[in-house]
Amino acid sequence: MKLSERTKFIKPAVTLAIAAKAQKLRSQGVDLINFSAGEPDFDTPERIKQAAIGALKKGMTKYTEVRGIEPLREAIAEKYRREYNVHYDKDDVLVSCGAKHALYNVFQAMLDPGDEILIPAPYWVSYSDMAYLAGGVPKILPTTEETGFRITPQELHKALTPRVRAFVLNSPCNPTGAAYSGADLKALGSVLEGHDCLIFSDDIYEKIIYDGFRFENLLTVNPKLRDRTVIFNGVSKTYAMTGWRIGYALGPAPLISAAGKIQSQSTSNPTSIAQAAALEAIRGPQDEVETMVAEFQRRRDVIVERLGSIPGLTCFNPQGAFYVFPNILRLLGKKANGKKLASACDFADYLLEEARVAGVPGEDFGSKENIRFSYAASLEDVEKGCQRIETAIKKLG
């Protein structure tokens, strides 16, 4: 069967594939520690579930506006006015089937064949494939652990050629957990003022930050960029609502309108009752979020300390999200059961088979010398998983 040319460039989402493999092993009775899943292990707060149940009972089971119900779009705009003094109205908001879907719609709405999209690496696995699907060309800007996995203004200036149509910044970042301070962002914003590219701010981990870190994005520190900036966010990570599939974009009305037209021809509206739940999540009390973040910080402290003490590993201390991205370069080339570990993928396979720990190799994040572990798991599993990793590494020859 002949398939379209675009499918030749696209890889399956590796994070979802490994999570599915881990789930299958667990269903077979394998005692597995799953550090692959990029989702909170907490249950969705009861008040949010009750909002969905209430919507069902009221008969909110029909089509809604394609771009999302008006009260939810108003609540999203209100949230950004209240928390960040960034002003949008409901017509500047698109509600989609997850933040990934919002990103996909906007990519489709603004990229033409050959347009470049500038992506700092390590990066979330879907950015580059979304660019390909829209006919664009991902242009990768590497960062290192030595710079805190953050790009410098000088590197950004050099990379911003006339062919760059958009620049993506994810802070805090999946997979590294690195976050940009207000001062960092001001310096990058000054560079971006001299270029006419669009700016995509992926804020999905905005609330999952540690040690008193203050979240900012490029627009909050540089309002001059408003007409070129699109903010992406959602309820999945903040409120443990990954399966509800509600995300959103805020940005210039013409671009949001165009992305809405793309959505109208693919999924139509997001699920009606999930929108009711998202409305409660955003407008209701936020105590559960603080509780979850405090627990994530406890787990982060444990996993960073434990992994950093294992010979052969170095482990960057993340400012946000719920991932660590340890460097395994010194372990590559070693042998496991007579087989040479030549790549991060080999190392991840070894941990799955030998230690029964699932992690995601760094190749699809733009790094050949790292592996991503999610600590969105119980503290008991974090400690047990680290012990298994240490034992497995000690067996390498």
RAWOQUI-V947083 format. One record per residue. N is the residue number from 0. RES is the residue in three letters. OMEGA is omega in radians with two decimals (NA if undefined). Layout:
BEGIN
n:N res:RES omega:OMEGA
n:N res:RES omega:OMEGA
END
This chain:
BEGIN
n:0 res:MET omega:3.12
n:1 res:LYS omega:3.09
n:2 res:LEU omega:-3.12
n:3 res:SER omega:-3.13
n:4 res:GLU omega:-3.06
n:5 res:ARG omega:-3.11
n:6 res:THR omega:-3.13
n:7 res:LYS omega:-3.11
n:8 res:PHE omega:-2.96
n:9 res:ILE omega:3.08
n:10 res:LYS omega:3.00
n:11 res:PRO omega:3.12
n:12 res:ALA omega:-3.01
n:13 res:VAL omega:-3.13
n:14 res:THR omega:3.13
n:15 res:LEU omega:-3.13
n:16 res:ALA omega:-3.13
n:17 res:ILE omega:3.09
n:18 res:ALA omega:3.12
n:19 res:ALA omega:3.10
n:20 res:LYS omega:3.12
n:21 res:ALA omega:3.14
n:22 res:GLN omega:3.13
n:23 res:LYS omega:3.12
n:24 res:LEU omega:3.11
n:25 res:ARG omega:-3.14
n:26 res:SER omega:3.10
n:27 res:GLN omega:3.09
n:28 res:GLY omega:3.13
n:29 res:VAL omega:3.11
n:30 res:ASP omega:-2.99
n:31 res:LEU omega:2.99
n:32 res:ILE omega:-3.05
n:33 res:ASN omega:3.05
n:34 res:PHE omega:-3.09
n:35 res:SER omega:-2.97
n:36 res:ALA omega:3.10
n:37 res:GLY omega:3.13
n:38 res:GLU omega:3.11
n:39 res:PRO omega:3.12
n:40 res:ASP omega:3.10
n:41 res:PHE omega:3.05
n:42 res:ASP omega:3.02
n:43 res:THR omega:-3.13
n:44 res:PRO omega:-3.04
n:45 res:GLU omega:-3.11
n:46 res:ARG omega:-3.13
n:47 res:ILE omega:3.09
n:48 res:LYS omega:-3.14
n:49 res:GLN omega:3.09
n:50 res:ALA omega:3.09
n:51 res:ALA omega:3.11
n:52 res:ILE omega:3.10
n:53 res:GLY omega:3.12
n:54 res:ALA omega:3.08
n:55 res:LEU omega:-3.09
n:56 res:LYS omega:3.12
n:57 res:LYS omega:3.13
n:58 res:GLY omega:3.12
n:59 res:MET omega:-3.04
n:60 res:THR omega:-3.12
n:61 res:LYS omega:3.02
n:62 res:TYR omega:2.98
n:63 res:THR omega:3.00
n:64 res:GLU omega:-3.10
n:65 res:VAL omega:-3.05
n:66 res:ARG omega:3.12
n:67 res:GLY omega:-3.13
n:68 res:ILE omega:-3.07
n:69 res:GLU omega:3.14
n:70 res:PRO omega:3.13
n:71 res:LEU omega:3.11
n:72 res:ARG omega:3.08
n:73 res:GLU omega:-3.14
n:74 res:ALA omega:3.13
n:75 res:ILE omega:3.10
n:76 res:ALA omega:3.12
n:77 res:GLU omega:3.12
n:78 res:LYS omega:-3.11
n:79 res:TYR omega:3.04
n:80 res:ARG omega:-3.07
n:81 res:ARG omega:-3.00
n:82 res:GLU omega:-3.00
n:83 res:TYR omega:-3.12
n:84 res:ASN omega:3.07
n:85 res:VAL omega:-2.93
n:86 res:HIS omega:3.01
n:87 res:TYR omega:2.93
n:88 res:ASP omega:-2.99
n:89 res:LYS omega:-3.13
n:90 res:ASP omega:3.09
n:91 res:ASP omega:-3.03
n:92 res:VAL omega:3.01
n:93 res:LEU omega:3.05
n:94 res:VAL omega:-3.04
n:95 res:SER omega:-3.12
n:96 res:CYS omega:-3.07
n:97 res:GLY omega:3.10
n:98 res:ALA omega:3.10
n:99 res:LYS omega:3.14
n:100 res:HIS omega:3.09
n:101 res:ALA omega:3.09
n:102 res:LEU omega:-3.12
n:103 res:TYR omega:-3.14
n:104 res:ASN omega:-3.12
n:105 res:VAL omega:3.07
n:106 res:PHE omega:-3.13
n:107 res:GLN omega:-3.06
n:108 res:ALA omega:-3.01
n:109 res:MET omega:-3.09
n:110 res:LEU omega:2.97
n:111 res:ASP omega:-3.13
n:112 res:PRO omega:3.12
n:113 res:GLY omega:3.09
n:114 res:ASP omega:3.13
n:115 res:GLU omega:3.04
n:116 res:ILE omega:-3.03
n:117 res:LEU omega:-3.04
n:118 res:ILE omega:3.03
n:119 res:PRO omega:3.11
n:120 res:ALA omega:0.00
n:121 res:PRO omega:-3.03
n:122 res:TYR omega:3.04
n:123 res:TRP omega:-2.92
n:124 res:VAL omega:-2.98
n:125 res:SER omega:-3.08
n:126 res:TYR omega:-3.04
n:127 res:SER omega:3.14
n:128 res:ASP omega:3.05
n:129 res:MET omega:3.10
n:130 res:ALA omega:3.11
n:131 res:TYR omega:-3.10
n:132 res:LEU omega:3.11
n:133 res:ALA omega:-3.13
n:134 res:GLY omega:-3.12
n:135 res:GLY omega:-3.12
n:136 res:VAL omega:3.09
n:137 res:PRO omega:3.08
n:138 res:LYS omega:-2.97
n:139 res:ILE omega:3.13
n:140 res:LEU omega:-3.03
n:141 res:PRO omega:2.96
n:142 res:THR omega:-3.12
n:143 res:THR omega:3.08
n:144 res:GLU omega:-3.13
n:145 res:GLU omega:3.10
n:146 res:THR omega:-3.13
n:147 res:GLY omega:-3.09
n:148 res:PHE omega:3.11
n:149 res:ARG omega:3.08
n:150 res:ILE omega:3.11
n:151 res:THR omega:3.07
n:152 res:PRO omega:-3.14
n:153 res:GLN omega:3.12
n:154 res:GLU omega:3.12
n:155 res:LEU omega:-3.13
n:156 res:HIS omega:-3.11
n:157 res:LYS omega:-3.07
n:158 res:ALA omega:-3.05
n:159 res:LEU omega:3.07
n:160 res:THR omega:3.11
n:161 res:PRO omega:-3.13
n:162 res:ARG omega:-3.10
n:163 res:VAL omega:-3.12
n:164 res:ARG omega:-3.11
n:165 res:ALA omega:3.10
n:166 res:PHE omega:-3.11
n:167 res:VAL omega:3.05
n:168 res:LEU omega:-3.14
n:169 res:ASN omega:-3.10
n:170 res:SER omega:-0.18
n:171 res:PRO omega:-2.93
n:172 res:CYS omega:2.87
n:173 res:ASN omega:0.54
n:174 res:PRO omega:-2.92
n:175 res:THR omega:-3.00
n:176 res:GLY omega:3.12
n:177 res:ALA omega:3.13
n:178 res:ALA omega:-3.13
n:179 res:TYR omega:3.08
n:180 res:SER omega:3.08
n:181 res:GLY omega:3.13
n:182 res:ALA omega:3.08
n:183 res:ASP omega:-3.06
n:184 res:LEU omega:3.09
n:185 res:LYS omega:3.14
n:186 res:ALA omega:3.10
n:187 res:LEU omega:3.14
n:188 res:GLY omega:3.11
n:189 res:SER omega:3.09
n:190 res:VAL omega:-3.09
n:191 res:LEU omega:3.09
n:192 res:GLU omega:-3.11
n:193 res:GLY omega:-3.14
n:194 res:HIS omega:-3.07
n:195 res:ASP omega:-3.13
n:196 res:CYS omega:3.00
n:197 res:LEU omega:-3.13
n:198 res:ILE omega:3.12
n:199 res:PHE omega:-3.13
n:200 res:SER omega:-3.14
n:201 res:ASP omega:-3.02
n:202 res:ASP omega:-2.94
n:203 res:ILE omega:3.14
n:204 res:TYR omega:-3.03
n:205 res:GLU omega:-3.06
n:206 res:LYS omega:-3.08
n:207 res:ILE omega:-3.08
n:208 res:ILE omega:-2.94
n:209 res:TYR omega:2.99
n:210 res:ASP omega:3.12
n:211 res:GLY omega:3.13
n:212 res:PHE omega:3.13
n:213 res:ARG omega:3.13
n:214 res:PHE omega:2.99
n:215 res:GLU omega:2.92
n:216 res:ASN omega:-3.04
n:217 res:LEU omega:-3.12
n:218 res:LEU omega:-3.14
n:219 res:THR omega:-3.13
n:220 res:VAL omega:-3.13
n:221 res:ASN omega:-3.12
n:222 res:PRO omega:3.11
n:223 res:LYS omega:-3.08
n:224 res:LEU omega:-3.00
n:225 res:ARG omega:-3.03
n:226 res:ASP omega:3.13
n:227 res:ARG omega:-3.02
n:228 res:THR omega:2.99
n:229 res:VAL omega:3.11
n:230 res:ILE omega:3.09
n:231 res:PHE omega:-3.13
n:232 res:ASN omega:3.13
n:233 res:GLY omega:-3.10
n:234 res:VAL omega:-2.99
n:235 res:SER omega:-3.02
n:236 res:LYS omega:-3.04
n:237 res:THR omega:-3.03
n:238 res:TYR omega:-3.13
n:239 res:ALA omega:-3.07
n:240 res:MET omega:-3.05
n:241 res:THR omega:-3.09
n:242 res:GLY omega:-3.13
n:243 res:TRP omega:3.06
n:244 res:ARG omega:3.02
n:245 res:ILE omega:3.03
n:246 res:GLY omega:-3.09
n:247 res:TYR omega:3.05
n:248 res:ALA omega:3.02
n:249 res:LEU omega:-3.14
n:250 res:GLY omega:-3.14
n:251 res:PRO omega:-3.03
n:252 res:ALA omega:-3.13
n:253 res:PRO omega:3.13
n:254 res:LEU omega:3.11
n:255 res:ILE omega:3.10
n:256 res:SER omega:3.13
n:257 res:ALA omega:3.10
n:258 res:ALA omega:3.08
n:259 res:GLY omega:3.09
n:260 res:LYS omega:3.07
n:261 res:ILE omega:-3.12
n:262 res:GLN omega:-3.10
n:263 res:SER omega:-3.13
n:264 res:GLN omega:3.11
n:265 res:SER omega:-3.08
n:266 res:THR omega:-2.87
n:267 res:SER omega:-3.03
n:268 res:ASN omega:2.95
n:269 res:PRO omega:-3.10
n:270 res:THR omega:-3.02
n:271 res:SER omega:-3.07
n:272 res:ILE omega:3.06
n:273 res:ALA omega:3.07
n:274 res:GLN omega:3.08
n:275 res:ALA omega:3.10
n:276 res:ALA omega:3.14
n:277 res:ALA omega:3.10
n:278 res:LEU omega:3.10
n:279 res:GLU omega:3.14
n:280 res:ALA omega:-3.04
n:281 res:ILE omega:-3.05
n:282 res:ARG omega:-3.07
n:283 res:GLY omega:3.12
n:284 res:PRO omega:-3.03
n:285 res:GLN omega:-3.09
n:286 res:ASP omega:-3.08
n:287 res:GLU omega:-3.13
n:288 res:VAL omega:3.13
n:289 res:GLU omega:3.12
n:290 res:THR omega:-3.14
n:291 res:MET omega:-3.10
n:292 res:VAL omega:3.10
n:293 res:ALA omega:3.12
n:294 res:GLU omega:3.08
n:295 res:PHE omega:-3.13
n:296 res:GLN omega:3.07
n:297 res:ARG omega:-3.13
n:298 res:ARG omega:3.10
n:299 res:ARG omega:-3.11
n:300 res:ASP omega:-3.12
n:301 res:VAL omega:-3.03
n:302 res:ILE omega:3.11
n:303 res:VAL omega:-3.14
n:304 res:GLU omega:-3.09
n:305 res:ARG omega:-3.12
n:306 res:LEU omega:-3.13
n:307 res:GLY omega:3.14
n:308 res:SER omega:-3.12
n:309 res:ILE omega:3.11
n:310 res:PRO omega:3.14
n:311 res:GLY omega:3.14
n:312 res:LEU omega:2.83
n:313 res:THR omega:-3.03
n:314 res:CYS omega:3.07
n:315 res:PHE omega:-3.14
n:316 res:ASN omega:-3.04
n:317 res:PRO omega:3.06
n:318 res:GLN omega:-3.09
n:319 res:GLY omega:-3.04
n:320 res:ALA omega:3.11
n:321 res:PHE omega:3.11
n:322 res:TYR omega:2.85
n:323 res:VAL omega:-3.04
n:324 res:PHE omega:-3.04
n:325 res:PRO omega:3.10
n:326 res:ASN omega:-3.08
n:327 res:ILE omega:-3.02
n:328 res:LEU omega:-3.09
n:329 res:ARG omega:3.13
n:330 res:LEU omega:3.13
n:331 res:LEU omega:-3.05
n:332 res:GLY omega:3.06
n:333 res:LYS omega:-3.09
n:334 res:LYS omega:3.09
n:335 res:ALA omega:-3.12
n:336 res:ASN omega:3.10
n:337 res:GLY omega:-3.12
n:338 res:LYS omega:3.14
n:339 res:LYS omega:3.05
n:340 res:LEU omega:-3.02
n:341 res:ALA omega:-3.04
n:342 res:SER omega:3.05
n:343 res:ALA omega:3.09
n:344 res:CYS omega:3.08
n:345 res:ASP omega:-3.11
n:346 res:PHE omega:3.11
n:347 res:ALA omega:3.10
n:348 res:ASP omega:3.13
n:349 res:TYR omega:3.14
n:350 res:LEU omega:-3.14
n:351 res:LEU omega:-3.09
n:352 res:GLU omega:-3.03
n:353 res:GLU omega:-3.04
n:354 res:ALA omega:-3.04
n:355 res:ARG omega:3.05
n:356 res:VAL omega:-3.14
n:357 res:ALA omega:3.01
n:358 res:GLY omega:-3.09
n:359 res:VAL omega:-3.13
n:360 res:PRO omega:-2.99
n:361 res:GLY omega:-3.04
n:362 res:GLU omega:-3.08
n:363 res:ASP omega:3.02
n:364 res:PHE omega:-3.14
n:365 res:GLY omega:3.11
n:366 res:SER omega:3.13
n:367 res:LYS omega:-3.05
n:368 res:GLU omega:3.13
n:369 res:ASN omega:3.01
n:370 res:ILE omega:-3.12
n:371 res:ARG omega:2.99
n:372 res:PHE omega:3.03
n:373 res:SER omega:3.05
n:374 res:TYR omega:2.95
n:375 res:ALA omega:-3.13
n:376 res:ALA omega:-3.10
n:377 res:SER omega:3.11
n:378 res:LEU omega:3.09
n:379 res:GLU omega:3.12
n:380 res:ASP omega:3.09
n:381 res:VAL omega:-3.12
n:382 res:GLU omega:-3.14
n:383 res:LYS omega:-3.14
n:384 res:GLY omega:3.12
n:385 res:CYS omega:3.11
n:386 res:GLN omega:3.12
n:387 res:ARG omega:3.11
n:388 res:ILE omega:3.13
n:389 res:GLU omega:3.14
n:390 res:THR omega:-3.13
n:391 res:ALA omega:-3.13
n:392 res:ILE omega:3.13
n:393 res:LYS omega:-3.13
n:394 res:LYS omega:-3.11
n:395 res:LEU omega:-3.13
n:396 res:GLY omega:NA
END
